[in-house]
Amino acid sequence: MKEWQRIAQLSHRTDGSATILGWVTHHRSSGRIQFVTIRDGTGEVQGVVRADEVSAETWETTRALSQEAAVKISGQVRADPRAPGGVELVVAGLELVGASADYPLTPKEHGTDFLMEHRHLWVRTPRQAAILRLRARIIHAIRGFLDDHGFVLADPPIITPAAAEGTTTLFGLDYFGEPAYLSQSGQLYMEALAMALGRVYSFGPTFRAEKSKTRRHLSEFWMVEPEMAFCDFEENLLWQEELVTYVVEEVLRHAPRELEILGRDQEPLRKVRPPFPRLSYDEALERLAEAGMPLTWGEDFGAAHETYLGGLYPAPVFIHRFPAAHKAFYMKPDPDRPEVVLAADLLAPEGYGEIVGGSQRIDDLDLLERRLFEHHLPADTYAWYLDLRRYGSVPHSGFGLGVERLVAWIGRLEHVRETIPFARTLTRVWP
């Protein structure tokens, strides 16, 4: 085992020796004392270097330190309630591991473009590191919930021959002379896997060639897509609200420090409890009209409409039974009202819009073939998908949860570009 400690471990100690490895975030001198703040990804600790307690070499090495220099420090842990983590390190020895000269990200304010150009360094800052830890905690909670409830992790392909959502938002590529696309969604394949394994989910990247510059959109993002055999529309909604509630509870329990760094008011998150409110599409139109935001029946919601509807309640709200004409070909029509489909979007409060979209899928072969025709989609490309309705078709449902939007809402972040290590947007593919 390595003979060094992570900084997060030091907060559980009040004395004893320790060795840490990390990077310098701040350095200042006060006469015969130097103060060096070190981070290592788990936290920060201040090292106190006294000229009469260290060698001349250590003193000079410390004096020459610059921002983001990598160091190895050893010393005595001492309780200090004013310090980060409640402890500081009285330094006995310090070694330079990696020098850092002219570090471009200084404590001054930088513009967003500059920070995105230096994203590979921006992620080192406390706020960005907290966001990425929050993202990891959210992903851990999602997978834990699904694993514990009998869902099997199964991986659909990223390169696909057909569209799941719409042919206008595909990234095309040449696949050995054949047209293929980067996946918009693994859903169609997850339906096949649900017929084999019962309850399944995928977790992976998806791609949408939408020419959108809103704070909610990325060209590459990660989705969790559960799919369930023998599951109807109502049960599908229950799974969604139980999953989202569990994730929020896990964040409140295990990531309060990250939320504090982000300045996230935790009280609204504590109000997230099932059952979530529900509004039909028709009821949503009525609410929007009352607010002076009228839409014609059949029109889709824009960001302003979703923001208003999501703000009506402290918890996320389901908007359900959308007009069939503007929804995906695979969504099952409501038997009592075929002009709408058994689909729902889950809108987050506080202006974050849709975080989950799901539906009951069509399980009737003839109807699915008609829907493909109405959407001008080639039946031969979807022949394998039609087979799922030929051989033992059952009622089944599923949903897709966008990880970045969920992180943005839970962390109350301004833009989804901060929720993923390296964002891919309409104008950015570097670094």
C-alpha positions as a Markdown table, in Angstrom:
| # | Residue | x | y | z |
|---|---|---|---|---|
| 1 | Met | 0.0 | 0.0 | 0.0 |
| 2 | Lys | 1.1 | 3.6 | -0.7 |
| 3 | Glu | 2.4 | 5.4 | 2.4 |
| 4 | Trp | 0.3 | 8.6 | 1.9 |
| 5 | Gln | -3.1 | 9.8 | 2.7 |
| 6 | Arg | -5.9 | 11.5 | 0.8 |
| 7 | Ile | -6.8 | 15.0 | 2.2 |
| 8 | Ala | -10.4 | 13.9 | 3.0 |
| 9 | Gln | -8.9 | 11.4 | 5.4 |
| 10 | Leu | -7.2 | 14.0 | 7.5 |
| 11 | Ser | -10.4 | 15.6 | 8.7 |
| 12 | His | -11.1 | 12.4 | 10.8 |
| 13 | Arg | -7.8 | 12.9 | 12.7 |
| 14 | Thr | -6.6 | 15.5 | 15.2 |
| 15 | Asp | -3.0 | 14.5 | 15.5 |
| 16 | Gly | -0.4 | 12.2 | 14.1 |
| 17 | Ser | 1.9 | 12.3 | 11.1 |
| 18 | Ala | 0.7 | 12.3 | 7.5 |
| 19 | Thr | 2.0 | 12.5 | 4.0 |
| 20 | Ile | -0.1 | 14.0 | 1.2 |
| 21 | Leu | 0.3 | 14.4 | -2.6 |
| 22 | Gly | -1.4 | 17.2 | -4.4 |
| 23 | Trp | -1.3 | 20.6 | -6.2 |
| 24 | Val | -0.8 | 24.1 | -4.8 |
| 25 | Thr | -3.8 | 26.4 | -5.0 |
| 26 | His | -2.5 | 29.3 | -2.8 |
| 27 | His | 0.8 | 30.3 | -1.3 |
| 28 | Arg | 1.6 | 33.2 | 0.9 |
| 29 | Ser | 4.4 | 34.2 | 3.3 |
| 30 | Ser | 4.4 | 36.0 | 6.6 |
| 31 | Gly | 8.0 | 36.6 | 7.7 |
| 32 | Arg | 9.4 | 33.3 | 8.9 |
| 33 | Ile | 6.2 | 31.4 | 8.2 |
| 34 | Gln | 4.8 | 30.2 | 4.9 |
| 35 | Phe | 1.3 | 29.0 | 4.2 |
| 36 | Val | 0.6 | 26.6 | 1.4 |
| 37 | Thr | -2.9 | 25.3 | 0.5 |
| 38 | Ile | -2.9 | 21.9 | -1.2 |
| 39 | Arg | -5.7 | 20.1 | -3.1 |
| 40 | Asp | -5.8 | 16.5 | -4.2 |
| 41 | Gly | -9.3 | 16.0 | -5.6 |
| 42 | Thr | -10.8 | 14.9 | -2.2 |
| 43 | Gly | -10.4 | 18.2 | -0.4 |
| 44 | Glu | -8.0 | 21.0 | 0.6 |
| 45 | Val | -5.6 | 21.4 | 3.5 |
| 46 | Gln | -3.3 | 24.2 | 4.6 |
| 47 | Gly | 0.3 | 23.4 | 5.2 |
| 48 | Val | 2.2 | 25.6 | 7.7 |
| 49 | Val | 5.9 | 25.9 | 7.0 |
| 50 | Arg | 8.1 | 27.5 | 9.7 |
| 51 | Ala | 11.7 | 28.4 | 8.9 |
| 52 | Asp | 13.1 | 27.1 | 12.2 |
| 53 | Glu | 11.3 | 23.7 | 11.8 |
| 54 | Val | 12.4 | 22.7 | 8.3 |
| 55 | Ser | 15.6 | 22.4 | 6.3 |
| 56 | Ala | 16.9 | 25.3 | 4.3 |
| 57 | Glu | 16.2 | 23.3 | 1.1 |
| 58 | Thr | 12.6 | 22.7 | 2.1 |
| 59 | Trp | 12.2 | 26.4 | 3.0 |
| 60 | Glu | 13.5 | 27.5 | -0.4 |
| 61 | Thr | 11.5 | 24.9 | -2.3 |
| 62 | Thr | 8.4 | 26.2 | -0.6 |
| 63 | Arg | 9.3 | 29.8 | -1.3 |
| 64 | Ala | 9.6 | 29.1 | -5.0 |
| 65 | Leu | 6.2 | 27.3 | -5.3 |
| 66 | Ser | 3.7 | 28.6 | -7.9 |
| 67 | Gln | 0.0 | 27.9 | -8.6 |
| 68 | Glu | -0.7 | 24.3 | -9.5 |
| 69 | Ala | 2.8 | 23.0 | -8.8 |
| 70 | Ala | 2.5 | 19.3 | -7.7 |
| 71 | Val | 4.1 | 18.6 | -4.4 |
| 72 | Lys | 4.6 | 15.9 | -1.7 |
| 73 | Ile | 4.3 | 17.1 | 1.8 |
| 74 | Ser | 4.8 | 15.4 | 5.1 |
| 75 | Gly | 4.2 | 16.7 | 8.6 |
| 76 | Gln | 2.0 | 16.6 | 11.7 |
| 77 | Val | -1.8 | 16.9 | 11.6 |
| 78 | Arg | -3.2 | 19.5 | 14.0 |
| 79 | Ala | -6.7 | 20.4 | 14.7 |
| 80 | Asp | -7.8 | 23.9 | 13.6 |
| 81 | Pro | -11.5 | 24.7 | 13.4 |
| 82 | Arg | -10.8 | 27.7 | 11.1 |
| 83 | Ala | -9.0 | 25.6 | 8.5 |
| 84 | Pro | -10.7 | 23.6 | 5.7 |
| 85 | Gly | -11.7 | 20.2 | 7.0 |
| 86 | Gly | -10.9 | 21.4 | 10.6 |
| 87 | Val | -7.2 | 20.5 | 10.4 |
| 88 | Glu | -3.9 | 21.8 | 9.2 |
| 89 | Leu | -0.6 | 20.2 | 8.5 |
| 90 | Val | 2.5 | 21.4 | 10.3 |
| 91 | Val | 5.1 | 20.7 | 7.5 |
| 92 | Ala | 8.3 | 18.8 | 8.2 |
| 93 | Gly | 9.2 | 18.1 | 4.6 |
| 94 | Leu | 8.2 | 19.3 | 1.1 |
| 95 | Glu | 9.2 | 17.9 | -2.3 |
| 96 | Leu | 8.5 | 19.4 | -5.7 |
| 97 | Val | 6.9 | 16.6 | -7.9 |
| 98 | Gly | 6.0 | 18.7 | -10.9 |
| 99 | Ala | 6.7 | 22.4 | -11.6 |
| 100 | Ser | 4.1 | 24.9 | -12.9 |
| 101 | Ala | 5.0 | 28.1 | -14.5 |
| 102 | Asp | 2.7 | 30.9 | -15.8 |
| 103 | Tyr | -0.5 | 29.0 | -15.0 |
| 104 | Pro | -3.2 | 30.7 | -17.2 |
| 105 | Leu | -6.1 | 30.5 | -14.8 |
| 106 | Thr | -5.5 | 33.1 | -12.2 |
| 107 | Pro | -7.8 | 34.1 | -9.3 |
| 108 | Lys | -9.1 | 37.0 | -11.4 |
| 109 | Glu | -12.4 | 36.8 | -13.3 |
| 110 | His | -12.2 | 35.0 | -16.7 |
| 111 | Gly | -14.9 | 35.0 | -19.5 |
| 112 | Thr | -16.8 | 31.8 | -20.4 |
| 113 | Asp | -15.0 | 31.4 | -23.7 |
| 114 | Phe | -11.6 | 31.6 | -22.1 |
| 115 | Leu | -12.6 | 29.1 | -19.5 |
| 116 | Met | -14.0 | 26.7 | -22.1 |
| 117 | Glu | -10.8 | 27.0 | -24.1 |
| 118 | His | -9.0 | 26.0 | -21.0 |
| 119 | Arg | -11.6 | 23.4 | -19.8 |
| 120 | His | -8.8 | 20.9 | -19.2 |
| 121 | Leu | -7.5 | 23.2 | -16.5 |
| 122 | Trp | -10.8 | 24.8 | -15.4 |
| 123 | Val | -11.9 | 21.4 | -14.0 |
| 124 | Arg | -9.3 | 21.8 | -11.3 |
| 125 | Thr | -11.1 | 24.7 | -9.6 |
| 126 | Pro | -13.2 | 24.0 | -6.5 |
| 127 | Arg | -16.5 | 24.7 | -8.1 |
| 128 | Gln | -16.0 | 22.6 | -11.2 |
| 129 | Ala | -14.5 | 19.8 | -9.2 |
| 130 | Ala | -17.6 | 19.9 | -6.9 |
| 131 | Ile | -19.9 | 19.7 | -10.0 |
| 132 | Leu | -18.0 | 16.6 | -11.3 |
| 133 | Arg | -18.2 | 14.9 | -7.9 |
| 134 | Leu | -21.9 | 15.7 | -7.7 |
| 135 | Arg | -22.3 | 14.2 | -11.2 |
| 136 | Ala | -20.5 | 11.0 | -10.0 |
| 137 | Arg | -22.7 | 10.8 | -6.9 |
| 138 | Ile | -25.9 | 11.2 | -9.1 |
| 139 | Ile | -24.7 | 8.4 | -11.5 |
| 140 | His | -23.8 | 6.2 | -8.6 |
| 141 | Ala | -27.3 | 6.7 | -7.1 |
| 142 | Ile | -29.1 | 6.0 | -10.4 |
| 143 | Arg | -27.2 | 2.8 | -11.0 |
| 144 | Gly | -27.6 | 1.7 | -7.4 |
| 145 | Phe | -31.4 | 2.2 | -7.6 |
| 146 | Leu | -31.8 | 0.3 | -10.8 |
| 147 | Asp | -29.4 | -2.5 | -9.9 |
| 148 | Asp | -31.2 | -3.0 | -6.5 |
| 149 | His | -34.6 | -3.2 | -8.3 |
| 150 | Gly | -33.8 | -6.0 | -10.7 |
| 151 | Phe | -32.7 | -4.0 | -13.7 |
| 152 | Val | -29.9 | -5.5 | -15.8 |
| 153 | Leu | -27.3 | -3.2 | -17.3 |
| 154 | Ala | -27.1 | -3.9 | -21.0 |
| 155 | Asp | -25.3 | -1.9 | -23.6 |
| 156 | Pro | -26.9 | -0.9 | -27.0 |
| 157 | Pro | -24.7 | 0.1 | -30.0 |
| 158 | Ile | -23.5 | 3.6 | -30.5 |
| 159 | Ile | -23.3 | 3.2 | -34.3 |
| 160 | Thr | -26.8 | 2.5 | -35.6 |
| 161 | Pro | -28.5 | 2.2 | -39.0 |
| 162 | Ala | -31.7 | 4.0 | -38.1 |
| 163 | Ala | -33.2 | 6.9 | -36.1 |
| 164 | Ala | -35.1 | 6.5 | -32.9 |
| 165 | Glu | -36.3 | 10.1 | -32.5 |
| 166 | Gly | -36.2 | 12.0 | -35.8 |
| 167 | Thr | -34.1 | 12.0 | -38.9 |
| 168 | Thr | -33.2 | 15.7 | -38.8 |
| 169 | Thr | -31.0 | 15.5 | -35.7 |
| 170 | Leu | -28.7 | 12.7 | -36.7 |
| 171 | Phe | -24.9 | 12.7 | -37.0 |
| 172 | Gly | -24.2 | 10.7 | -40.1 |
| 173 | Leu | -21.1 | 8.7 | -40.9 |
| 174 | Asp | -19.8 | 6.3 | -43.5 |
| 175 | Tyr | -19.7 | 2.8 | -42.1 |
| 176 | Phe | -17.5 | 0.9 | -44.6 |
| 177 | Gly | -19.5 | 2.3 | -47.5 |
| 178 | Glu | -22.9 | 2.0 | -45.8 |
| 179 | Pro | -24.8 | 5.0 | -44.2 |
| 180 | Ala | -24.9 | 4.9 | -40.4 |
| 181 | Tyr | -25.5 | 7.3 | -37.5 |
| 182 | Leu | -24.3 | 8.1 | -34.0 |
| 183 | Ser | -27.0 | 7.0 | -31.6 |
| 184 | Gln | -29.7 | 9.4 | -30.6 |
| 185 | Ser | -31.0 | 6.9 | -28.1 |
| 186 | Gly | -30.5 | 3.2 | -27.3 |
| 187 | Gln | -34.2 | 2.7 | -26.8 |
| 188 | Leu | -35.1 | 0.5 | -29.7 |
| 189 | Tyr | -32.4 | -1.9 | -28.8 |
| 190 | Met | -33.3 | -1.7 | -25.1 |
| 191 | Glu | -36.8 | -2.9 | -26.1 |
| 192 | Ala | -35.3 | -6.0 | -27.7 |
| 193 | Leu | -33.2 | -6.6 | -24.5 |
| 194 | Ala | -36.2 | -6.2 | -22.3 |
| 195 | Met | -37.9 | -9.0 | -24.2 |
| 196 | Ala | -34.9 | -11.2 | -23.2 |
| 197 | Leu | -34.1 | -9.9 | -19.6 |
| 198 | Gly | -37.4 | -8.4 | -18.4 |
| 199 | Arg | -36.1 | -5.1 | -16.9 |
| 200 | Val | -33.0 | -3.5 | -18.4 |
| 201 | Tyr | -31.2 | -0.2 | -18.6 |
| 202 | Ser | -28.4 | 1.4 | -20.5 |
| 203 | Phe | -26.1 | 4.2 | -19.5 |
| 204 | Gly | -24.0 | 5.8 | -22.2 |
| 205 | Pro | -23.5 | 8.7 | -24.6 |
| 206 | Thr | -26.1 | 9.9 | -27.1 |
| 207 | Phe | -25.8 | 12.4 | -29.9 |
| 208 | Arg | -28.2 | 15.0 | -31.3 |
| 209 | Ala | -27.3 | 17.3 | -34.2 |
| 210 | Glu | -29.7 | 20.0 | -33.0 |
| 211 | Lys | -28.6 | 23.6 | -33.9 |
| 212 | Ser | -29.5 | 24.9 | -30.5 |
| 213 | Lys | -27.6 | 27.3 | -28.3 |
| 214 | Thr | -29.8 | 27.2 | -25.2 |
| 215 | Arg | -28.4 | 26.5 | -21.7 |
| 216 | Arg | -30.1 | 23.1 | -21.7 |
| 217 | His | -28.6 | 21.6 | -24.9 |
| 218 | Leu | -25.5 | 19.6 | -25.7 |
| 219 | Ser | -24.6 | 17.8 | -28.9 |
| 220 | Glu | -23.2 | 14.9 | -26.9 |
| 221 | Phe | -24.8 | 13.9 | -23.6 |
| 222 | Trp | -25.3 | 10.9 | -21.4 |
| 223 | Met | -28.6 | 9.1 | -20.9 |
| 224 | Val | -29.9 | 6.4 | -18.6 |
| 225 | Glu | -32.6 | 4.5 | -20.5 |
| 226 | Pro | -34.6 | 1.9 | -18.5 |
| 227 | Glu | -37.0 | -0.4 | -20.4 |
| 228 | Met | -39.5 | -2.8 | -18.9 |
| 229 | Ala | -41.5 | -5.7 | -20.2 |
| 230 | Phe | -45.0 | -6.1 | -18.9 |
| 231 | Cys | -45.1 | -2.5 | -17.8 |
| 232 | Asp | -47.9 | -0.1 | -18.7 |
| 233 | Phe | -47.9 | 3.7 | -18.8 |
| 234 | Glu | -48.9 | 4.3 | -15.1 |
| 235 | Glu | -46.3 | 1.9 | -13.8 |
| 236 | Asn | -43.7 | 3.7 | -15.9 |
| 237 | Leu | -44.5 | 7.0 | -14.2 |
| 238 | Leu | -44.1 | 5.4 | -10.8 |
| 239 | Trp | -40.6 | 4.1 | -11.7 |
| 240 | Gln | -39.6 | 7.6 | -12.8 |
| 241 | Glu | -40.7 | 9.4 | -9.7 |
| 242 | Glu | -39.2 | 6.8 | -7.4 |
| 243 | Leu | -35.9 | 6.9 | -9.2 |
| 244 | Val | -35.7 | 10.7 | -9.2 |
| 245 | Thr | -36.7 | 10.9 | -5.5 |
| 246 | Tyr | -34.1 | 8.3 | -4.6 |
| 247 | Val | -31.3 | 10.2 | -6.4 |
| 248 | Val | -32.2 | 13.5 | -4.7 |
| 249 | Glu | -32.2 | 11.8 | -1.3 |
| 250 | Glu | -28.8 | 10.2 | -1.9 |
| 251 | Val | -27.4 | 13.6 | -2.9 |
| 252 | Leu | -28.7 | 15.3 | 0.2 |
| 253 | Arg | -27.3 | 12.4 | 2.3 |
| 254 | His | -23.9 | 12.0 | 0.7 |
| 255 | Ala | -23.0 | 15.2 | -1.1 |
| 256 | Pro | -23.9 | 18.1 | 1.2 |
| 257 | Arg | -20.4 | 19.5 | 0.9 |
| 258 | Glu | -20.7 | 19.7 | -2.9 |
| 259 | Leu | -24.1 | 21.4 | -2.7 |
| 260 | Glu | -22.6 | 23.9 | -0.2 |
| 261 | Ile | -19.7 | 24.7 | -2.5 |
| 262 | Leu | -22.2 | 25.3 | -5.3 |
| 263 | Gly | -24.3 | 27.6 | -3.1 |
| 264 | Arg | -27.3 | 25.3 | -3.7 |
| 265 | Asp | -30.2 | 25.9 | -1.3 |
| 266 | Gln | -31.1 | 22.4 | -0.2 |
| 267 | Glu | -34.6 | 23.2 | 1.1 |
| 268 | Pro | -36.3 | 22.9 | -2.4 |
| 269 | Leu | -34.6 | 19.5 | -2.8 |
| 270 | Arg | -36.1 | 18.3 | 0.5 |
| 271 | Lys | -39.6 | 18.9 | -1.0 |
| 272 | Val | -39.1 | 16.4 | -3.7 |
| 273 | Arg | -41.4 | 13.6 | -2.7 |
| 274 | Pro | -43.7 | 11.3 | -4.6 |
| 275 | Pro | -46.3 | 11.3 | -6.0 |
| 276 | Phe | -45.3 | 14.0 | -8.4 |
| 277 | Pro | -48.1 | 16.4 | -9.7 |
| 278 | Arg | -49.5 | 15.5 | -13.1 |
| 279 | Leu | -51.0 | 17.7 | -15.8 |
| 280 | Ser | -52.4 | 16.5 | -19.1 |
| 281 | Tyr | -51.3 | 18.3 | -22.2 |
| 282 | Asp | -54.8 | 19.9 | -22.4 |
| 283 | Glu | -54.6 | 21.0 | -18.8 |
| 284 | Ala | -51.1 | 22.5 | -19.4 |
| 285 | Leu | -52.5 | 24.5 | -22.3 |
| 286 | Glu | -55.1 | 25.9 | -20.0 |
| 287 | Arg | -52.5 | 26.9 | -17.4 |
| 288 | Leu | -50.4 | 28.6 | -20.1 |
| 289 | Ala | -53.3 | 30.5 | -21.5 |
| 290 | Glu | -54.2 | 31.8 | -18.0 |
| 291 | Ala | -50.6 | 33.0 | -17.7 |
| 292 | Gly | -50.8 | 34.8 | -21.1 |
| 293 | Met | -48.8 | 32.2 | -22.9 |
| 294 | Pro | -51.4 | 30.6 | -25.2 |
| 295 | Leu | -50.6 | 27.8 | -27.6 |
| 296 | Thr | -52.7 | 26.2 | -30.3 |
| 297 | Trp | -53.6 | 22.5 | -29.6 |
| 298 | Gly | -50.9 | 20.4 | -31.2 |
| 299 | Glu | -48.1 | 22.9 | -30.7 |
| 300 | Asp | -45.0 | 21.8 | -28.8 |
| 301 | Phe | -43.8 | 23.6 | -25.6 |
| 302 | Gly | -40.8 | 25.9 | -25.8 |
| 303 | Ala | -38.3 | 26.6 | -23.1 |
| 304 | Ala | -40.4 | 29.4 | -21.6 |
| 305 | His | -43.5 | 27.2 | -21.4 |
| 306 | Glu | -41.6 | 24.4 | -19.7 |
| 307 | Thr | -40.1 | 26.9 | -17.3 |
| 308 | Tyr | -43.5 | 28.2 | -16.3 |
| 309 | Leu | -45.1 | 24.8 | -16.0 |
| 310 | Gly | -42.2 | 23.4 | -14.0 |
| 311 | Gly | -42.4 | 26.4 | -11.6 |
| 312 | Leu | -46.0 | 25.7 | -10.6 |
| 313 | Tyr | -44.9 | 23.1 | -8.1 |
| 314 | Pro | -42.1 | 22.5 | -5.7 |
| 315 | Ala | -41.5 | 19.0 | -7.0 |
| 316 | Pro | -41.1 | 17.9 | -10.6 |
| 317 | Val | -44.3 | 17.7 | -12.6 |
| 318 | Phe | -45.4 | 15.2 | -15.3 |
| 319 | Ile | -47.0 | 16.6 | -18.5 |
| 320 | His | -48.7 | 13.6 | -20.2 |
| 321 | Arg | -50.8 | 12.6 | -23.1 |
| 322 | Phe | -49.3 | 14.7 | -25.9 |
| 323 | Pro | -50.7 | 15.0 | -29.4 |
| 324 | Ala | -49.7 | 11.9 | -31.4 |
| 325 | Ala | -48.9 | 13.7 | -34.6 |
| 326 | His | -45.8 | 15.4 | -33.1 |
| 327 | Lys | -44.4 | 12.5 | -31.1 |
| 328 | Ala | -42.2 | 9.5 | -32.0 |
| 329 | Phe | -43.6 | 6.7 | -34.1 |
| 330 | Tyr | -43.2 | 4.0 | -31.4 |
| 331 | Met | -45.4 | 5.7 | -28.7 |
| 332 | Lys | -48.7 | 3.9 | -28.0 |
| 333 | Pro | -51.9 | 5.9 | -28.6 |
| 334 | Asp | -54.3 | 6.2 | -25.7 |
| 335 | Pro | -57.0 | 3.6 | -26.4 |
| 336 | Asp | -59.7 | 6.0 | -25.1 |
| 337 | Arg | -58.4 | 8.9 | -27.2 |
| 338 | Pro | -56.2 | 7.9 | -30.1 |
| 339 | Glu | -55.2 | 11.4 | -31.0 |
| 340 | Val | -52.9 | 11.5 | -28.0 |
| 341 | Val | -50.2 | 9.1 | -26.9 |
| 342 | Leu | -49.3 | 7.5 | -23.6 |
| 343 | Ala | -46.2 | 9.6 | -23.1 |
| 344 | Ala | -45.0 | 12.0 | -20.4 |
| 345 | Asp | -42.3 | 14.5 | -19.9 |
| 346 | Leu | -41.0 | 15.1 | -16.4 |
| 347 | Leu | -40.3 | 18.8 | -15.9 |
| 348 | Ala | -38.0 | 19.9 | -13.1 |
| 349 | Pro | -38.9 | 23.0 | -11.0 |
| 350 | Glu | -36.8 | 26.2 | -10.8 |
| 351 | Gly | -36.7 | 26.6 | -14.6 |
| 352 | Tyr | -34.8 | 23.5 | -15.7 |
| 353 | Gly | -37.3 | 22.0 | -18.0 |
| 354 | Glu | -37.5 | 18.4 | -19.1 |
| 355 | Ile | -35.3 | 15.9 | -17.3 |
| 356 | Val | -37.1 | 12.7 | -18.2 |
| 357 | Gly | -39.1 | 11.6 | -21.2 |
| 358 | Gly | -40.9 | 8.3 | -21.5 |
| 359 | Ser | -43.8 | 6.4 | -22.9 |
| 360 | Gln | -45.6 | 3.1 | -23.3 |
| 361 | Arg | -44.5 | 1.6 | -26.6 |
| 362 | Ile | -46.7 | 0.3 | -29.3 |
| 363 | Asp | -47.0 | -3.5 | -29.0 |
| 364 | Asp | -49.3 | -4.1 | -32.0 |
| 365 | Leu | -47.6 | -5.1 | -35.2 |
| 366 | Asp | -50.2 | -3.6 | -37.6 |
| 367 | Leu | -50.3 | -0.3 | -35.8 |
| 368 | Leu | -46.5 | 0.0 | -35.7 |
| 369 | Glu | -46.2 | -0.6 | -39.4 |
| 370 | Arg | -48.8 | 2.1 | -40.0 |
| 371 | Arg | -46.9 | 4.5 | -37.8 |
| 372 | Leu | -43.7 | 3.9 | -39.7 |
| 373 | Phe | -45.5 | 4.6 | -43.0 |
| 374 | Glu | -47.0 | 7.8 | -41.6 |
| 375 | His | -43.5 | 9.0 | -40.5 |
| 376 | His | -42.0 | 8.1 | -43.8 |
| 377 | Leu | -39.6 | 5.7 | -42.3 |
| 378 | Pro | -38.4 | 2.6 | -44.3 |
| 379 | Ala | -39.9 | -0.6 | -43.0 |
| 380 | Asp | -36.9 | -2.7 | -44.2 |
| 381 | Thr | -34.5 | -0.7 | -41.9 |
| 382 | Tyr | -36.8 | -1.4 | -39.0 |
| 383 | Ala | -37.5 | -5.0 | -39.9 |
| 384 | Trp | -35.7 | -6.3 | -36.8 |
| 385 | Tyr | -37.7 | -3.9 | -34.6 |
| 386 | Leu | -40.9 | -5.1 | -36.1 |
| 387 | Asp | -39.9 | -8.7 | -35.2 |
| 388 | Leu | -40.3 | -7.8 | -31.6 |
| 389 | Arg | -44.1 | -7.5 | -32.3 |
| 390 | Arg | -44.2 | -10.7 | -34.3 |
| 391 | Tyr | -42.7 | -13.0 | -31.7 |
| 392 | Gly | -44.3 | -12.7 | -28.3 |
| 393 | Ser | -45.2 | -9.0 | -28.1 |
| 394 | Val | -46.2 | -7.7 | -24.7 |
| 395 | Pro | -47.1 | -4.3 | -23.2 |
| 396 | His | -43.8 | -2.5 | -22.4 |
| 397 | Ser | -42.6 | 0.9 | -21.4 |
| 398 | Gly | -39.5 | 2.9 | -20.8 |
| 399 | Phe | -37.9 | 6.3 | -20.4 |
| 400 | Gly | -34.8 | 8.3 | -20.9 |
| 401 | Leu | -33.2 | 10.4 | -18.2 |
| 402 | Gly | -30.7 | 13.0 | -19.2 |
| 403 | Val | -27.8 | 13.0 | -16.8 |
| 404 | Glu | -26.6 | 16.5 | -17.5 |
| 405 | Arg | -30.0 | 18.2 | -17.1 |
| 406 | Leu | -30.5 | 16.3 | -13.8 |
| 407 | Val | -27.1 | 17.4 | -12.5 |
| 408 | Ala | -27.9 | 21.0 | -13.6 |
| 409 | Trp | -31.2 | 21.0 | -11.7 |
| 410 | Ile | -29.9 | 19.3 | -8.5 |
| 411 | Gly | -26.8 | 21.6 | -8.4 |
| 412 | Arg | -28.8 | 24.6 | -9.6 |
| 413 | Leu | -26.3 | 25.4 | -12.3 |
| 414 | Glu | -26.7 | 28.0 | -14.9 |
| 415 | His | -25.7 | 26.0 | -18.0 |
| 416 | Val | -25.3 | 22.3 | -18.8 |
| 417 | Arg | -21.9 | 22.8 | -20.2 |
| 418 | Glu | -20.5 | 22.7 | -16.6 |
| 419 | Thr | -22.2 | 19.3 | -15.9 |
| 420 | Ile | -20.0 | 17.2 | -18.1 |
| 421 | Pro | -16.2 | 17.1 | -18.1 |
| 422 | Phe | -15.8 | 18.2 | -21.8 |
| 423 | Ala | -18.9 | 19.7 | -23.3 |
| 424 | Arg | -19.7 | 19.3 | -27.0 |
| 425 | Thr | -21.9 | 22.1 | -28.3 |
| 426 | Leu | -22.9 | 23.7 | -31.6 |
| 427 | Thr | -19.8 | 25.8 | -31.5 |
| 428 | Arg | -17.3 | 23.7 | -29.5 |
| 429 | Val | -15.5 | 20.4 | -30.2 |
| 430 | Trp | -12.1 | 21.4 | -28.5 |
| 431 | Pro | -10.5 | 20.5 | -26.2 |
